Amino acid sequence: MQLDLGSDPRTDILRRMHAALIKKFDRIVRPDDKRRDPMWTLVQGVIGAQAKTAVSNANTDRLIADYGSWEKVLEAPTETLTVKLKTATFPSIAAERLQACLQEIIAQRGAAKLDHLETLDTADAMAWLETLPGVARKISAGVMNTSQFNRRALVLDAGHRRVVQRMGLVPGKADTARAYDALMPILPPEWSAEDMDEHHLLSKRLAQTLCRPKKPDCASCPVRSDCETGR
Ligand code: SF4
């Protein structure tokens, strides 16, 4: 049986939500030169748990500038790496996770490269990424969507997930992987990879400004009419 992926009423809600968020916050488009090498994007995710994006970006840039390759990062003493990651939220955990992840990639692929994912479809590539230490759905979707792979995959961080849960678009207790699996089939089929990236960045902005963890400002929210909680 052929599923009509555009027929779910939540698909239109997502279209209206996207338009309302652009009206509220303006466009947030990632320039092509901000799409990084997939290995850079993976490392940024693995060391970035509960840290601000700018901090994780700066740490990732510093590591590759200081060591010259991800293979050299793996060879570095973990204590030294921990010091270099001192601005991460959990420096020692970040250092250990990164080296475990690099070790697994190099063991499987012979080098710190993700070129083989280019030939896989997005779901298979994400499944492979999620076998790596420290990599779950948010990071695997980030590597596929926001790096130079530029694939259709929706990144969900805690804030974005909170918004779609409060709106009733995904189950209230869904973890990131379940929320992803619920949302991907109902995204507007005309949305490109860039649209999904912008939708995530806009939803994240909503979560940081109005749909905060405590006391959401529903009265000022541009998606209130489509939100189960706000209504
Ligand atoms: S209406 Fe309220 S609960 Fe719903 S998305 Fe907006 S701020 Fe969040």
Residues whose N, C-alpha, C, O or C-beta is under 5 A from the ligand:
A	BS01	SF4	V163 R166 L210 C211 P216 D217 C218 C221 V223 R224 C227 T229 G230
